[in-house]
Amino acid sequence: MPRKKPAPALATGTVAKAATAQPTLTSLRGVEDWREAAAWLRARGIEDIECITPDLAGVPRGKMMPSSKFTSNTSLALPSAIYRHTISGEYPEETASFRYEPRDSDLKLVPDLSTLSVVPWETDPTAQVICDIVDTNGNDVPYTPRNVLKNIMRLYTERGWKPVVAPEIEFYLVAKNDDPDYPLHPPKGRSGRSILGGQGYSIAGINEFDELIDDIYHFSEKQGLEIDTLIHEEGPAQLEINLRHGDPIELADQVFMFKRTIREAALKHGIYATFMAKPMQGQAGSAMHIHQSVVDIETGKNIFSNKDGSASKHFFHFIGGMQTYIPKTLAMMAPYVNSYRRLTPDMSAPVNTAWGYDNRTTAFRVPVSDPNARRVENRLPSSDANPYLALAASLGCGLLGIMNSIEPSAPTEETANEGAIDLPRGLLEAVSLLESDPAVAEVFSPEFIGIYAGVKRGEFETFMQVISPWEREFLLLNV
């Protein structure tokens, strides 16, 4: 099958045409009401609908139903407890800031019909739709990931602004492995050999997995997901997909769908795709870089640039906000113990909050661009992050900088990812910082902070129950 060519890139910092074009019935943002949804389902012979929503980890949760039930306005509900369990399925002990809703009452799923799309890897005609979460009175539930991001968007809208983002998602392909104690290793490509590292931007490295990549493009096209470019990264069988820029909620939805799509495409070819931040010892980690700009809703102009083309005060204050507040919200961008294995010196990852012009060793890079496309790339988030929470944290911290007129440090031209680590060094430290600042709680809601911190502490306690190979290797006979 010939590979679908990526669409031409648009300049980040302007409103994407895809976000303003008239919707069609063939793309992810193509259905607007129930009547149109019913016609869409009939035209494709859809038998089943997956009503899904991201939990705190970004794992799809939800219900499947016949399409006839879906269009009959059937009430859909999930227990509130799904937002209070860890990635391993446990429920942490209650603390002062982390409480259970004693009745474990229902939360309602409200389908966002604009996200209706086919599930191309299913054998029976199946569709999927992303749902928002409300309580039984129809009020938004503040601690659910999509609502956390929507709240940040509201804060921008109140000021007459609209953020524009473009995520870049890295992931590894690895050979199947059913033993968690056994280290992961790269799969064999079409040459019959396992690909080695040092293949950054290698076309040959991509061609090793041609048929898999064709399926990723095919599955994506069927769902209306827009890939800008695909490259091979430095790690062995490490790939990166760049998405076209646009509305943060739409892009978070796309990352949510892409992760599922890429995993399914890999399984079809007998291998795994993993978004772990650091899946293999000694190899580069996987990031989810986020390009960000902000436009004036009324004029469509990039507020990071003045009329004369120079950088605006909002631009510098946005960077200052990220430098000040992102260490306090790092748990939303590096959510697991494994995430902090990526943020280490000499592994092509940031280790502090330095920023610079076209400097990939900094946490916050300003790419070369014209004034209309002036933007800031946040290189700290890892690919294991929930995209809704990572985008909310990055945009929220930048907004706090603008609101409080925070000046950034001087830009650096030096190599900034070597030496001492100035970020939280582990998950517990990051969680403590998340709870420490009233300004952060005000932007992200105290209820979300309490639930998220409780879940993360619970995950750390589960991790501490596992004895690692390092401990057996160096402690068994030496201590």
N, C-alpha and C positions, 0 to 999 in steps of 0.2 A: 504494500500500500504506500503511495507517495506521501511523504510527510507534509503536514500543513505548515506553511511558512508563517513565522510570527508576523503579526501586524506591525506596520511602521510605528516606532515609538513616538509619543507626543511629549512635548516639553513639560516636565514636571514643574508645577507652580502655576499652571493655567488649568482651567476647568476642563476635564476630559470631555471630548465630544460624546463618548459613549454614555456619559452620565446625563446628558441633556437631550440625546436623540430620542425620537419617537420610539417607544418600545415595540418589539415584535413578538410573535408567538414562538420564536425559535431560540431565544436567548434567556439567560438566567433572570433578567429583569423584564420579562416579557408579558406577565399576566397581572392585571390590575384589580379584578373583582371576581366574585364567585361565579357569575354567569360566564365570564370569559374562561375561568378555570375549568368549568364543566365542559365547555367546547374544546378546550385544549386536551383534556383527558380523553374525550370521545375520539378526537381526531387521531390519537396515537394508540387507541385501544388499551389504555392503561387499566390494569386490573387491581393493583395494590398501590397504596401510598405510604411512604415512610415519613412520619411527622417527627422531625428531629430538632434538638436544641443542644447547645454546648453546655456541659457542666463546668465546674471550676477548672478542671484540667483540660478542657477543650474536647473531651470525649463526647461523641454523639449519643444522646439519650433520647428516648421517645417511644412512640408506638407505631405499629403498622396496622393498616385497616384496608378493607375493600374500598375502591374509589367511590362506589355508590354511597357508602356510609360517610365518606369524607365530604361529599357535596350535599349531604342532607343536614349539614350544620350540627353534626354530632358533637357534644361537649367532650373535650379531651383534657385529661388531668394527669399530673404526676405528683408523687409525694414530695414534700419539701425536703425530706431527708437526703435526696440525691445531691443536694448542695452542701451536705455536711459530712460526706465520707471522703476518705483519702483515695489516692490513685490505686491502692491495693485493696480497697473495699472496706476498710475498718472505719469505725466511728470513734473519733478521739474523745477523751474525757472532757467534761465541761470545765470551763474556767470562768474567771470574772467577765471576760469579754467574749466568750464563746459559749452560747447557750443553745440548747435544742428547743425547738418549738414543740411543746409537750404533746400536742395532739398529732404531730406529724401530718398536718392538714394538707389538703389538696392545693396544688398550684395549677392554674389553667394554661394550656398551650393555645396560643393564638397564631395560626399560620400566617406568615408574611407571604402572600400569594405571589409577590414579585420575584420570590426565590424558587418558585416551582420549576423543576427540571426533571429529566429522565434519569434513571439509574442505569447507565449503559452496560454495566458488567453483569446485571441480572439476566437470567434466561427468560423469565416471564416478564411481560411488559410492566415495569414498575416505575413510579415517580417518587420524588422526595421533595420536601418543603421544609424550610427552616422556620421555627416558631419562636415567638416572643413569649415571655412568662409574665402572667399577671396573677394577682390573688383572686379570691372568690368574689370580691367586690369590683374587679376589673382594674385595680390599681397596679402600676408597674412594680415589680419586686426588685428593690434596689441592689440586691447582692448577686443577681444573675449576670453573667458576663456581657451579654448583648446589651442589657440595660445599663451596666456600668459605662460602656462606651457611648451609648445614646445620651447618657447624662452629661458626659464631657462635650459631646456635640451640641447639646442645648446651651452649655455655658458659652461656647463660641457663637452660636446663633444669637444669643442675647446681646452680643457686642457687634452684630452685623457681619460676622466673619464665618468662613467655611474652611476647615482644614482639607488639604489634599495630600494623599499619601500614595506611596508605591513600595510595597514590600518585596524583599528578595529572600527566598527560602532555600536554605541548603539542607541536604539530606544525604545519607549513605545508602548504597545498595550493599547488602551483606548476604552471605550464604545462609541457608536455613539452618537453624540451631535450636534444638529442643532442650538443651541442657544449659540453664542460666549460669552454671559454674564454669562453662567452657568459653574462652574468649571468642569474640566475633572475628570473622575474617572476610575478605572480599569474595564475591562470587566469580565464577568463570564467565567470561564474555564469549563472543562468537568465535574467538580464536582458540577457545578451549583452555585458555590460561587465565589465572587470576590477574587482574590489572594491578599495577604497583602505584605507589604515590608519585608525586611530582608531575602530575598530568594537567596542571592548571591550564585552562583554555585549549586543551588538546582536542582536536576534532576526531583523531583516532580513538581517544578515550571515550567520546560520545558514541562513535560508531560501533564500539564493542557491544553496545546495548541497543542497537538500532531498532529491533523489533519491539522491545519494551518501550522505548521512547515514542515510537509510532503509536503504540496503544495509549500512552499518556496524552498525546495530542488528540487522538481520536476520542477518547473518553471526555477530554476537556471540551472539545468542540461540541459534542453531543449535549453537554451541560451548560453551554454558553459561557464557559470560563475562558478568559483571554490571556494567553501566554505572550509576553513580549519577547523574551529571549531565554535560551537554555544553554548553559555552559558546563564544562567539567571543571571542578574545583581541584585544589591541591591534594586532597586525600585520595586514597585508592577507592575508585568507584564512588566518589563524592560528587554530586551534581548540584546545580543551583538553577532554580527557575525564578525569573523576574516577571512580575506582573505589571500591567499597564496601570498608570496612576489614576486615581479617582477618589470617590467618596469613601471615608474610612469604614463605615458600616458595610458597604458593598465589598470593599477589599477584605475586611475581616471575614465576611461570609465566604469569599472566594478562597482564602487561605484555609478556612475550616473545611471546605469542600475539596480543595486540592490535596490536603493531607490524606483524606480518605481515598481519593482517586488514585494517588500515586501508590499507596499501599496495595490497593486492589489490582492495579496494573502489574506491580511486582509479583504478587502472589500468582497471577496468571502465568508467569514465566518461572515459577518455582523458586523464587528468591524473596527476601524481605527488603522493604524500604523502611529505614528507621530515621526518626527525627530526634533521637537522643542527642543531647548537646555534645557528649563526648563518648561515642560508642566504642572507640578503639584506642588503647593506650599508645602514646607516642605519636598519634596522628592529630591533625587539626580538628577542632570542634566544628559544629554546625551552627550557623547563626541565622537569625531572621532580621536582616538589616531593614530599616524603615526610613525611606526618604519622605520628608515632610515640608510642606509649605502651607501658607494660609492666604486665602483670597478674600477680598471684600465682596460680600454677596451682591451688593447693588451695582458695583462697577466691574467686577470680575478681575480687578487688579491685584497683583501680589503685594500684600502688605509688608513683605520683607524688603521691598525696594522703594526708594523715594522717586519722585517724578523725574529727577535728573539721572536716575539709574544707580545711585549710590545705595549702600546698605542702610536700611532704616533703623530707628531705635528699637522697633518691635523685633527685628531680626536679632539684634544683640541681646535684648532682654529674653527672648525665647531661648537662646543658647545659655544665658545665665541661669534661667530657670531649670534647664536640664542639668546643668552642672551642680546646682544646689539640691534639687529634689530627687533626681533619678537614683542616687545611692539609697535614698529612703524608700523608693518604690521598686528597687531591684528585684525583690521577691516576686513581683508581677511579671518580670522579664526574664528572670532566671529562677524558675519555680521549684527546682528539685536539687537534692544533694549533688547529683551528677552535673548540674548546670555549672557549678563552681569549679569543676575540673577543667572546663573550657577556658575560664577567665584566669589564665596563668601566663607568665612572661614567655616570650619566644615561641608562642604558638599561634601567631597571627590574630590574636584577640586583644581587645582593650583591657587595660589593668588599672585605669584611672579615669578621670573626667576631662582630660585634655581635649581641646578642639583645635582645628587648623584647616587651612585652605588646601584642598586636594591632597590631604595627608591621611592615608589609609591606616596609619598606626594609631590614630586618635580614636576616642570614643565617639566624638561628634565631628564628622567630616563635612566640609562645605565643598561640593563638587564644582568644577568649572562650569559656568553657565552664563547666559545673558540675564539681564535684570528681571525679565518676566518669569524666568524659571529659577530664580534664586531659591535655594532650599538647603535643608540640613539633614544629613544622613546620620541616624542613630545606629551605631554599630554594636551596641551592647546586648540587645535581646538575643536569646538563643532560640533555635528552631523548635525546642520542646515547649515553648511558651504558648499559652492560650492566646491566639491572635487578637481577640477582643480586648483582653486585659493588657497585653503588651502595647497595643495602639493607644488604649485609654491612658496608660501610665505615661507614655512618651508625650502625647499631646497635652495631657493634664499638667505635667511638669513644665512644659514650655509655656502654657497659659499662665501658670502661677508666676513664672518669670516676668511675663508681660504685665500682669496685674500688679506686681510688686516692684517693677522697674529694676530688676536685678541685673547688675552689670557682670559680664563674663570676665574671665581671666584673659590675658593676652593670648592670641593664637600662637601655636608652636609650629616650627618648621623642623623640629628634631624628631627622632624616633621615640615614640611615646609609649610603646608597649613592652618595654624592658624594665628591669629593676623592680623596685618595691611596688606592691599592690595596694592601691588606695581605695579600693572598693570593699564592700563586705566580703569576707573571705569564706563564708559558709552560710547555709540556709538560716540557722537560728539567729545569727547576727543580722541578716537581712530582714527577717521577720520582726525583730525588736525595733529596728529602725523604721519599719513600716508603721508601727504603732506609736512612734515617739513624737510625731509632729502634728499639731492640731490643724494646720493648713492642709495637710494631706488627707486627714479624716474628713475635713469639710468638703473637699473636692470629690472624694471617692465614696463618701458616706461612712459613718462609724459602724453601721451594721455590716457592710461589706468587709471593712477592715477586720472586725472581730471574727467573722466567720472564716475569712481567708486565712488569718493568722492561726486560728485554732486548727484548721485542717492541715496547714503546713507543719505545725508543731507535731501533730499526730503522725504525719508522714515521716518526720525525722525520728520519732520514737520507734516506728516500725523498722526503719533502716538500721537503727542501733541494735536491733535483735539479730542481725545477720553478721556472721563471722566471715571476714573477707580472706581471700588467698594471701594477702600481705601479712595478716596477723598469723596465719598458719606457717608462712614461710619464715618469718623473722622472730616470732615469739615462741613458737612451739618448743624448741630445744635450746634457746639462748637466754631465757629469762628465769 
